[in-house]
Amino acid sequence: MLVVSSQATAGDIKKWVDSEGLTHYGDKPAGIDQSDVETLNIEDTFDQQAYDEATERNDAREQRLKESDKENEKAEKESAKAEDERKEKLKTRRY
């Protein structure tokens, strides 16, 4: 995720069209007559509360996934152990 502070960008982003008709955006137009450069007004639309809430939801989801992974790993180990025991019983029956 890219977060840009409005203080760092407000009034700093420029738009210009080069000699080939290509539109460019940046903070330092090179080799262009400054009268052909448009300064863009960038508003800060970052919502800290929404970001914090999304982070909490993501953290909770990650925790649930970790717990689920642990449960699955435990079940796989128990299944493998039961399979080993079953094979061992079959060996002892044959002899």
Backbone as XML, in Angstrom:
<?xml version="1.0"?>
<chain id="A" units="angstrom">
  <residue number="1" name="MET">
    <atom name="N" x="0.854" y="-1.170" z="0.000"/>
    <atom name="CA" x="0.000" y="0.000" z="0.000"/>
    <atom name="C" x="0.895" y="1.227" z="0.000"/>
  </residue>
  <residue number="2" name="LEU">
    <atom name="N" x="0.534" y="2.187" z="-0.816"/>
    <atom name="CA" x="1.284" y="3.431" z="-0.887"/>
    <atom name="C" x="0.493" y="4.517" z="-0.196"/>
  </residue>
  <residue number="3" name="VAL">
    <atom name="N" x="1.103" y="5.144" z="0.781"/>
    <atom name="CA" x="0.473" y="6.251" z="1.489"/>
    <atom name="C" x="1.306" y="7.489" z="1.225"/>
  </residue>
  <residue number="4" name="VAL">
    <atom name="N" x="0.659" y="8.520" z="0.732"/>
    <atom name="CA" x="1.358" y="9.760" z="0.405"/>
    <atom name="C" x="0.778" y="10.880" z="1.244"/>
  </residue>
  <residue number="5" name="SER">
    <atom name="N" x="1.617" y="11.578" z="1.924"/>
    <atom name="CA" x="1.175" y="12.712" z="2.733"/>
    <atom name="C" x="0.891" y="13.904" z="1.839"/>
  </residue>
  <residue number="6" name="SER">
    <atom name="N" x="-0.208" y="14.589" z="2.117"/>
    <atom name="CA" x="-0.546" y="15.757" z="1.298"/>
    <atom name="C" x="0.466" y="16.875" z="1.497"/>
  </residue>
  <residue number="7" name="GLN">
    <atom name="N" x="1.089" y="16.929" z="2.654"/>
    <atom name="CA" x="2.081" y="17.971" z="2.886"/>
    <atom name="C" x="3.261" y="17.808" z="1.946"/>
  </residue>
  <residue number="8" name="ALA">
    <atom name="N" x="3.606" y="16.582" z="1.668"/>
    <atom name="CA" x="4.757" y="16.331" z="0.808"/>
    <atom name="C" x="4.421" y="16.533" z="-0.658"/>
  </residue>
  <residue number="9" name="THR">
    <atom name="N" x="3.141" y="16.405" z="-1.022"/>
    <atom name="CA" x="2.794" y="16.454" z="-2.432"/>
    <atom name="C" x="1.977" y="17.666" z="-2.841"/>
  </residue>
  <residue number="10" name="ALA">
    <atom name="N" x="1.346" y="18.333" z="-1.914"/>
    <atom name="CA" x="0.468" y="19.449" z="-2.282"/>
    <atom name="C" x="1.232" y="20.484" z="-3.085"/>
  </residue>
  <residue number="11" name="GLY">
    <atom name="N" x="0.780" y="20.701" z="-4.323"/>
    <atom name="CA" x="1.427" y="21.689" z="-5.175"/>
    <atom name="C" x="2.718" y="21.221" z="-5.802"/>
  </residue>
  <residue number="12" name="ASP">
    <atom name="N" x="3.170" y="20.027" z="-5.501"/>
    <atom name="CA" x="4.440" y="19.538" z="-6.019"/>
    <atom name="C" x="4.288" y="18.694" z="-7.276"/>
  </residue>
  <residue number="13" name="ILE">
    <atom name="N" x="3.095" y="18.217" z="-7.575"/>
    <atom name="CA" x="2.905" y="17.364" z="-8.737"/>
    <atom name="C" x="2.571" y="18.234" z="-9.947"/>
  </residue>
  <residue number="14" name="LYS">
    <atom name="N" x="3.323" y="18.022" z="-11.000"/>
    <atom name="CA" x="3.155" y="18.805" z="-12.231"/>
    <atom name="C" x="2.679" y="17.888" z="-13.352"/>
  </residue>
  <residue number="15" name="LYS">
    <atom name="N" x="1.982" y="18.475" z="-14.315"/>
    <atom name="CA" x="1.525" y="17.759" z="-15.497"/>
    <atom name="C" x="1.991" y="18.547" z="-16.711"/>
  </residue>
  <residue number="16" name="TRP">
    <atom name="N" x="2.576" y="17.846" z="-17.687"/>
    <atom name="CA" x="3.004" y="18.517" z="-18.904"/>
    <atom name="C" x="2.955" y="17.546" z="-20.076"/>
  </residue>
  <residue number="17" name="VAL">
    <atom name="N" x="2.919" y="18.111" z="-21.253"/>
    <atom name="CA" x="2.911" y="17.341" z="-22.495"/>
    <atom name="C" x="4.221" y="17.628" z="-23.209"/>
  </residue>
  <residue number="18" name="ASP">
    <atom name="N" x="4.925" y="16.550" z="-23.596"/>
    <atom name="CA" x="6.220" y="16.744" z="-24.252"/>
    <atom name="C" x="6.043" y="17.034" z="-25.742"/>
  </residue>
  <residue number="19" name="SER">
    <atom name="N" x="7.151" y="17.190" z="-26.448"/>
    <atom name="CA" x="7.121" y="17.557" z="-27.870"/>
    <atom name="C" x="6.500" y="16.467" z="-28.743"/>
  </residue>
  <residue number="20" name="GLU">
    <atom name="N" x="6.418" y="15.248" z="-28.225"/>
    <atom name="CA" x="5.812" y="14.143" z="-28.970"/>
    <atom name="C" x="4.337" y="13.956" z="-28.614"/>
  </residue>
  <residue number="21" name="GLY">
    <atom name="N" x="3.813" y="14.835" z="-27.766"/>
    <atom name="CA" x="2.404" y="14.765" z="-27.395"/>
    <atom name="C" x="2.091" y="13.827" z="-26.245"/>
  </residue>
  <residue number="22" name="LEU">
    <atom name="N" x="3.117" y="13.307" z="-25.577"/>
    <atom name="CA" x="2.916" y="12.403" z="-24.448"/>
    <atom name="C" x="2.740" y="13.201" z="-23.163"/>
  </residue>
  <residue number="23" name="THR">
    <atom name="N" x="1.745" y="12.820" z="-22.375"/>
    <atom name="CA" x="1.488" y="13.492" z="-21.102"/>
    <atom name="C" x="2.343" y="12.861" z="-20.017"/>
  </residue>
  <residue number="24" name="HIS">
    <atom name="N" x="2.965" y="13.694" z="-19.202"/>
    <atom name="CA" x="3.824" y="13.241" z="-18.113"/>
    <atom name="C" x="3.366" y="13.868" z="-16.803"/>
  </residue>
  <residue number="25" name="TYR">
    <atom name="N" x="3.660" y="13.173" z="-15.709"/>
    <atom name="CA" x="3.382" y="13.680" z="-14.366"/>
    <atom name="C" x="4.659" y="13.529" z="-13.546"/>
  </residue>
  <residue number="26" name="GLY">
    <atom name="N" x="4.948" y="14.494" z="-12.712"/>
    <atom name="CA" x="6.123" y="14.407" z="-11.861"/>
    <atom name="C" x="6.326" y="15.692" z="-11.094"/>
  </residue>
  <residue number="27" name="ASP">
    <atom name="N" x="7.415" y="15.746" z="-10.359"/>
    <atom name="CA" x="7.677" y="16.951" z="-9.566"/>
    <atom name="C" x="8.697" y="17.868" z="-10.231"/>
  </residue>
  <residue number="28" name="LYS">
    <atom name="N" x="9.395" y="17.370" z="-11.276"/>
    <atom name="CA" x="10.424" y="18.182" z="-11.928"/>
    <atom name="C" x="10.365" y="17.992" z="-13.440"/>
  </residue>
  <residue number="29" name="PRO">
    <atom name="N" x="9.554" y="18.779" z="-14.128"/>
    <atom name="CA" x="9.531" y="18.657" z="-15.586"/>
    <atom name="C" x="10.870" y="19.105" z="-16.167"/>
  </residue>
  <residue number="30" name="ALA">
    <atom name="N" x="11.425" y="18.296" z="-17.049"/>
    <atom name="CA" x="12.744" y="18.597" z="-17.612"/>
    <atom name="C" x="12.616" y="19.045" z="-19.061"/>
  </residue>
  <residue number="31" name="GLY">
    <atom name="N" x="13.334" y="20.101" z="-19.398"/>
    <atom name="CA" x="13.400" y="20.561" z="-20.774"/>
    <atom name="C" x="12.088" y="21.079" z="-21.328"/>
  </residue>
  <residue number="32" name="ILE">
    <atom name="N" x="11.220" y="21.578" z="-20.478"/>
    <atom name="CA" x="9.906" y="22.067" z="-20.897"/>
    <atom name="C" x="9.769" y="23.517" z="-20.462"/>
  </residue>
  <residue number="33" name="ASP">
    <atom name="N" x="9.147" y="24.309" z="-21.329"/>
    <atom name="CA" x="8.836" y="25.694" z="-20.969"/>
    <atom name="C" x="7.864" y="25.662" z="-19.794"/>
  </residue>
  <residue number="34" name="GLN">
    <atom name="N" x="8.231" y="26.279" z="-18.682"/>
    <atom name="CA" x="7.428" y="26.226" z="-17.460"/>
    <atom name="C" x="6.011" y="26.772" z="-17.653"/>
  </residue>
  <residue number="35" name="SER">
    <atom name="N" x="5.789" y="27.588" z="-18.685"/>
    <atom name="CA" x="4.434" y="28.101" z="-18.919"/>
    <atom name="C" x="3.515" y="27.000" z="-19.439"/>
  </residue>
  <residue number="36" name="ASP">
    <atom name="N" x="4.102" y="25.909" z="-19.931"/>
    <atom name="CA" x="3.318" y="24.775" z="-20.419"/>
    <atom name="C" x="3.072" y="23.731" z="-19.334"/>
  </residue>
  <residue number="37" name="VAL">
    <atom name="N" x="3.514" y="24.010" z="-18.119"/>
    <atom name="CA" x="3.388" y="23.051" z="-17.022"/>
    <atom name="C" x="2.208" y="23.434" z="-16.149"/>
  </residue>
  <residue number="38" name="GLU">
    <atom name="N" x="1.368" y="22.452" z="-15.859"/>
    <atom name="CA" x="0.200" y="22.659" z="-14.997"/>
    <atom name="C" x="0.492" y="22.053" z="-13.623"/>
  </residue>
  <residue number="39" name="THR">
    <atom name="N" x="0.261" y="22.819" z="-12.562"/>
    <atom name="CA" x="0.427" y="22.300" z="-11.204"/>
    <atom name="C" x="-0.898" y="21.698" z="-10.762"/>
  </residue>
  <residue number="40" name="LEU">
    <atom name="N" x="-0.859" y="20.449" z="-10.311"/>
    <atom name="CA" x="-2.066" y="19.748" z="-9.882"/>
    <atom name="C" x="-2.253" y="19.893" z="-8.384"/>
  </residue>
  <residue number="41" name="ASN">
    <atom name="N" x="-3.484" y="20.111" z="-7.960"/>
    <atom name="CA" x="-3.803" y="20.209" z="-6.537"/>
    <atom name="C" x="-4.175" y="18.818" z="-6.038"/>
  </residue>
  <residue number="42" name="ILE">
    <atom name="N" x="-3.345" y="18.250" z="-5.213"/>
    <atom name="CA" x="-3.562" y="16.910" z="-4.683"/>
    <atom name="C" x="-4.116" y="17.023" z="-3.270"/>
  </residue>
  <residue number="43" name="GLU">
    <atom name="N" x="-5.292" y="16.424" z="-3.051"/>
    <atom name="CA" x="-5.898" y="16.470" z="-1.723"/>
    <atom name="C" x="-5.552" y="15.209" z="-0.943"/>
  </residue>
  <residue number="44" name="ASP">
    <atom name="N" x="-5.399" y="15.358" z="0.344"/>
    <atom name="CA" x="-5.145" y="14.219" z="1.219"/>
    <atom name="C" x="-6.469" y="13.515" z="1.470"/>
  </residue>
  <residue number="45" name="THR">
    <atom name="N" x="-6.584" y="12.286" z="0.994"/>
    <atom name="CA" x="-7.813" y="11.518" z="1.195"/>
    <atom name="C" x="-7.574" y="10.320" z="2.102"/>
  </residue>
  <residue number="46" name="PHE">
    <atom name="N" x="-6.442" y="10.300" z="2.770"/>
    <atom name="CA" x="-6.120" y="9.188" z="3.655"/>
    <atom name="C" x="-7.007" y="9.237" z="4.888"/>
  </residue>
  <residue number="47" name="ASP">
    <atom name="N" x="-7.659" y="8.115" z="5.189"/>
    <atom name="CA" x="-8.561" y="8.010" z="6.335"/>
    <atom name="C" x="-7.901" y="7.102" z="7.377"/>
  </residue>
  <residue number="48" name="GLN">
    <atom name="N" x="-7.312" y="7.689" z="8.397"/>
    <atom name="CA" x="-6.580" y="6.931" z="9.412"/>
    <atom name="C" x="-7.476" y="5.926" z="10.117"/>
  </residue>
  <residue number="49" name="GLN">
    <atom name="N" x="-8.711" y="6.315" z="10.435"/>
    <atom name="CA" x="-9.618" y="5.408" z="11.139"/>
    <atom name="C" x="-9.925" y="4.179" z="10.276"/>
  </residue>
  <residue number="50" name="ALA">
    <atom name="N" x="-10.221" y="4.387" z="9.008"/>
    <atom name="CA" x="-10.498" y="3.263" z="8.111"/>
    <atom name="C" x="-9.269" y="2.365" z="7.981"/>
  </residue>
  <residue number="51" name="TYR">
    <atom name="N" x="-8.096" y="2.980" z="7.918"/>
    <atom name="CA" x="-6.852" y="2.214" z="7.835"/>
    <atom name="C" x="-6.656" y="1.370" z="9.090"/>
  </residue>
  <residue number="52" name="ASP">
    <atom name="N" x="-6.868" y="1.978" z="10.260"/>
    <atom name="CA" x="-6.711" y="1.255" z="11.522"/>
    <atom name="C" x="-7.697" y="0.096" z="11.619"/>
  </residue>
  <residue number="53" name="GLU">
    <atom name="N" x="-8.948" y="0.331" z="11.204"/>
    <atom name="CA" x="-9.955" y="-0.731" z="11.245"/>
    <atom name="C" x="-9.586" y="-1.872" z="10.301"/>
  </residue>
  <residue number="54" name="ALA">
    <atom name="N" x="-9.122" y="-1.539" z="9.113"/>
    <atom name="CA" x="-8.709" y="-2.566" z="8.158"/>
    <atom name="C" x="-7.514" y="-3.351" z="8.689"/>
  </residue>
  <residue number="55" name="THR">
    <atom name="N" x="-6.599" y="-2.660" z="9.348"/>
    <atom name="CA" x="-5.438" y="-3.327" z="9.935"/>
    <atom name="C" x="-5.872" y="-4.302" z="11.020"/>
  </residue>
  <residue number="56" name="GLU">
    <atom name="N" x="-6.813" y="-3.893" z="11.859"/>
    <atom name="CA" x="-7.328" y="-4.781" z="12.906"/>
    <atom name="C" x="-7.999" y="-6.008" z="12.298"/>
  </residue>
  <residue number="57" name="ARG">
    <atom name="N" x="-8.804" y="-5.808" z="11.251"/>
    <atom name="CA" x="-9.466" y="-6.945" z="10.594"/>
    <atom name="C" x="-8.429" y="-7.887" z="10.000"/>
  </residue>
  <residue number="58" name="ASN">
    <atom name="N" x="-7.413" y="-7.322" z="9.378"/>
    <atom name="CA" x="-6.369" y="-8.142" z="8.780"/>
    <atom name="C" x="-5.597" y="-8.921" z="9.843"/>
  </residue>
  <residue number="59" name="ASP">
    <atom name="N" x="-5.275" y="-8.263" z="10.953"/>
    <atom name="CA" x="-4.566" y="-8.941" z="12.040"/>
    <atom name="C" x="-5.391" y="-10.099" z="12.594"/>
  </residue>
  <residue number="60" name="ALA">
    <atom name="N" x="-6.704" y="-9.873" z="12.764"/>
    <atom name="CA" x="-7.588" y="-10.925" z="13.277"/>
    <atom name="C" x="-7.653" y="-12.089" z="12.290"/>
  </residue>
  <residue number="61" name="ARG">
    <atom name="N" x="-7.719" y="-11.772" z="11.013"/>
    <atom name="CA" x="-7.751" y="-12.820" z="9.986"/>
    <atom name="C" x="-6.458" y="-13.626" z="10.005"/>
  </residue>
  <residue number="62" name="GLU">
    <atom name="N" x="-5.335" y="-12.943" z="10.105"/>
    <atom name="CA" x="-4.041" y="-13.627" z="10.167"/>
    <atom name="C" x="-3.972" y="-14.556" z="11.379"/>
  </residue>
  <residue number="63" name="GLN">
    <atom name="N" x="-4.494" y="-14.105" z="12.510"/>
    <atom name="CA" x="-4.492" y="-14.925" z="13.722"/>
    <atom name="C" x="-5.346" y="-16.177" z="13.515"/>
  </residue>
  <residue number="64" name="ARG">
    <atom name="N" x="-6.525" y="-16.002" z="12.904"/>
    <atom name="CA" x="-7.394" y="-17.156" z="12.640"/>
    <atom name="C" x="-6.707" y="-18.143" z="11.700"/>
  </residue>
  <residue number="65" name="LEU">
    <atom name="N" x="-6.007" y="-17.635" z="10.695"/>
    <atom name="CA" x="-5.297" y="-18.511" z="9.765"/>
    <atom name="C" x="-4.183" y="-19.287" z="10.467"/>
  </residue>
  <residue number="66" name="LYS">
    <atom name="N" x="-3.454" y="-18.617" z="11.350"/>
    <atom name="CA" x="-2.391" y="-19.298" z="12.096"/>
    <atom name="C" x="-2.967" y="-20.405" z="12.964"/>
  </residue>
  <residue number="67" name="GLU">
    <atom name="N" x="-4.079" y="-20.109" z="13.645"/>
    <atom name="CA" x="-4.716" y="-21.111" z="14.493"/>
    <atom name="C" x="-5.213" y="-22.285" z="13.660"/>
  </residue>
  <residue number="68" name="SER">
    <atom name="N" x="-5.794" y="-21.992" z="12.512"/>
    <atom name="CA" x="-6.282" y="-23.040" z="11.620"/>
    <atom name="C" x="-5.124" y="-23.898" z="11.110"/>
  </residue>
  <residue number="69" name="ASP">
    <atom name="N" x="-4.012" y="-23.257" z="10.769"/>
    <atom name="CA" x="-2.835" y="-23.997" z="10.313"/>
    <atom name="C" x="-2.321" y="-24.931" z="11.403"/>
  </residue>
  <residue number="70" name="LYS">
    <atom name="N" x="-2.300" y="-24.450" z="12.652"/>
    <atom name="CA" x="-1.848" y="-25.289" z="13.768"/>
    <atom name="C" x="-2.772" y="-26.482" z="13.947"/>
  </residue>
  <residue number="71" name="GLU">
    <atom name="N" x="-4.085" y="-26.244" z="13.863"/>
    <atom name="CA" x="-5.050" y="-27.334" z="14.004"/>
    <atom name="C" x="-4.883" y="-28.351" z="12.877"/>
  </residue>
  <residue number="72" name="ASN">
    <atom name="N" x="-4.689" y="-27.870" z="11.659"/>
    <atom name="CA" x="-4.494" y="-28.774" z="10.519"/>
    <atom name="C" x="-3.214" y="-29.587" z="10.672"/>
  </residue>
  <residue number="73" name="GLU">
    <atom name="N" x="-2.159" y="-28.948" z="11.132"/>
    <atom name="CA" x="-0.888" y="-29.645" z="11.334"/>
    <atom name="C" x="-1.039" y="-30.734" z="12.395"/>
  </residue>
  <residue number="74" name="LYS">
    <atom name="N" x="-1.735" y="-30.410" z="13.474"/>
    <atom name="CA" x="-1.965" y="-31.384" z="14.537"/>
    <atom name="C" x="-2.773" y="-32.563" z="14.007"/>
  </residue>
  <residue number="75" name="ALA">
    <atom name="N" x="-3.818" y="-32.283" z="13.229"/>
    <atom name="CA" x="-4.653" y="-33.345" z="12.670"/>
    <atom name="C" x="-3.847" y="-34.224" z="11.713"/>
  </residue>
  <residue number="76" name="GLU">
    <atom name="N" x="-2.976" y="-33.615" z="10.914"/>
    <atom name="CA" x="-2.138" y="-34.386" z="9.997"/>
    <atom name="C" x="-1.182" y="-35.298" z="10.759"/>
  </residue>
  <residue number="77" name="LYS">
    <atom name="N" x="-0.594" y="-34.787" z="11.838"/>
    <atom name="CA" x="0.316" y="-35.608" z="12.646"/>
    <atom name="C" x="-0.432" y="-36.775" z="13.275"/>
  </residue>
  <residue number="78" name="GLU">
    <atom name="N" x="-1.631" y="-36.502" z="13.801"/>
    <atom name="CA" x="-2.424" y="-37.566" z="14.415"/>
    <atom name="C" x="-2.820" y="-38.610" z="13.376"/>
  </residue>
  <residue number="79" name="SER">
    <atom name="N" x="-3.168" y="-38.162" z="12.188"/>
    <atom name="CA" x="-3.539" y="-39.078" z="11.113"/>
    <atom name="C" x="-2.342" y="-39.928" z="10.694"/>
  </residue>
  <residue number="80" name="ALA">
    <atom name="N" x="-1.181" y="-39.312" z="10.582"/>
    <atom name="CA" x="0.031" y="-40.044" z="10.211"/>
    <atom name="C" x="0.390" y="-41.062" z="11.288"/>
  </residue>
  <residue number="81" name="LYS">
    <atom name="N" x="0.234" y="-40.676" z="12.548"/>
    <atom name="CA" x="0.522" y="-41.590" z="13.655"/>
    <atom name="C" x="-0.438" y="-42.773" z="13.616"/>
  </residue>
  <residue number="82" name="ALA">
    <atom name="N" x="-1.717" y="-42.502" z="13.390"/>
    <atom name="CA" x="-2.706" y="-43.579" z="13.321"/>
    <atom name="C" x="-2.398" y="-44.509" z="12.151"/>
  </residue>
  <residue number="83" name="GLU">
    <atom name="N" x="-1.980" y="-43.960" z="11.028"/>
    <atom name="CA" x="-1.629" y="-44.774" z="9.867"/>
    <atom name="C" x="-0.405" y="-45.634" z="10.163"/>
  </residue>
  <residue number="84" name="ASP">
    <atom name="N" x="0.591" y="-45.071" z="10.834"/>
    <atom name="CA" x="1.775" y="-45.843" z="11.216"/>
    <atom name="C" x="1.395" y="-46.984" z="12.151"/>
  </residue>
  <residue number="85" name="GLU">
    <atom name="N" x="0.521" y="-46.706" z="13.115"/>
    <atom name="CA" x="0.077" y="-47.740" z="14.049"/>
    <atom name="C" x="-0.693" y="-48.836" z="13.315"/>
  </residue>
  <residue number="86" name="ARG">
    <atom name="N" x="-1.523" y="-48.453" z="12.350"/>
    <atom name="CA" x="-2.285" y="-49.431" z="11.573"/>
    <atom name="C" x="-1.337" y="-50.327" z="10.784"/>
  </residue>
  <residue number="87" name="LYS">
    <atom name="N" x="-0.319" y="-49.736" z="10.163"/>
    <atom name="CA" x="0.653" y="-50.515" z="9.398"/>
    <atom name="C" x="1.427" y="-51.461" z="10.306"/>
  </residue>
  <residue number="88" name="GLU">
    <atom name="N" x="1.775" y="-50.977" z="11.487"/>
    <atom name="CA" x="2.522" y="-51.806" z="12.442"/>
    <atom name="C" x="1.685" y="-53.008" z="12.877"/>
  </residue>
  <residue number="89" name="LYS">
    <atom name="N" x="0.394" y="-52.792" z="13.101"/>
    <atom name="CA" x="-0.497" y="-53.895" z="13.483"/>
    <atom name="C" x="-0.597" y="-54.918" z="12.367"/>
  </residue>
  <residue number="90" name="LEU">
    <atom name="N" x="-0.652" y="-54.451" z="11.120"/>
    <atom name="CA" x="-0.712" y="-55.374" z="9.987"/>
    <atom name="C" x="0.560" y="-56.209" z="9.898"/>
  </residue>
  <residue number="91" name="LYS">
    <atom name="N" x="1.701" y="-55.603" z="10.185"/>
    <atom name="CA" x="2.968" y="-56.335" z="10.154"/>
    <atom name="C" x="2.978" y="-57.441" z="11.198"/>
  </residue>
  <residue number="92" name="THR">
    <atom name="N" x="2.518" y="-57.108" z="12.403"/>
    <atom name="CA" x="2.556" y="-58.100" z="13.480"/>
    <atom name="C" x="1.550" y="-59.214" z="13.244"/>
  </residue>
  <residue number="93" name="ARG">
    <atom name="N" x="0.482" y="-58.979" z="12.551"/>
    <atom name="CA" x="-0.507" y="-60.025" z="12.253"/>
    <atom name="C" x="0.044" y="-61.021" z="11.249"/>
  </residue>
  <residue number="94" name="ARG">
    <atom name="N" x="0.866" y="-60.573" z="10.357"/>
    <atom name="CA" x="1.393" y="-61.447" z="9.305"/>
    <atom name="C" x="2.428" y="-62.425" z="9.845"/>
  </residue>
  <residue number="95" name="TYR">
    <atom name="N" x="3.055" y="-62.092" z="10.920"/>
    <atom name="CA" x="4.150" y="-62.941" z="11.423"/>
    <atom name="C" x="3.723" y="-63.776" z="12.544"/>
  </residue>
</chain>
